[in-house]
């Protein structure tokens, strides 16, 4: 499998998060880490970003509130 590296603008577009949120989440340990490629160049591993996105989708599906219960018709006293 070939590893693809993504620069910040592509990660931002892929996740829908602004750069400030990405940096904050990285610092908090809630987002894949940044890989330093050179003195002024860094990138993210695409597969790690994809896994992070899938985990958010999975959590949203599992953690969603159940639909509101309907009251029975004609239940007035």
Secondary structure as the mmCIF struct_conf table of DSSP 4:
data_model
#
loop_
_struct_conf.conf_type_id
_struct_conf.id
_struct_conf.beg_label_comp_id
_struct_conf.beg_label_asym_id
_struct_conf.beg_label_seq_id
_struct_conf.end_label_comp_id
_struct_conf.end_label_asym_id
_struct_conf.end_label_seq_id
STRN STRN1 UNK A 5 UNK A 6
HELX_RH_AL_P HELX_RH_AL_P1 UNK A 8 UNK A 15
HELX_RH_AL_P HELX_RH_AL_P2 UNK A 19 UNK A 28
TURN_TY1_P TURN_TY1_P1 UNK A 29 UNK A 29
BEND BEND1 UNK A 31 UNK A 31
HELX_LH_PP_P HELX_LH_PP_P1 UNK A 32 UNK A 34
STRN STRN2 UNK A 35 UNK A 36
BEND BEND2 UNK A 38 UNK A 40
STRN STRN3 UNK A 42 UNK A 45
HELX_RH_AL_P HELX_RH_AL_P3 UNK A 46 UNK A 63
BEND BEND3 UNK A 64 UNK A 64
HELX_LH_PP_P HELX_LH_PP_P2 UNK A 65 UNK A 72
TURN_TY1_P TURN_TY1_P2 UNK A 73 UNK A 74
#
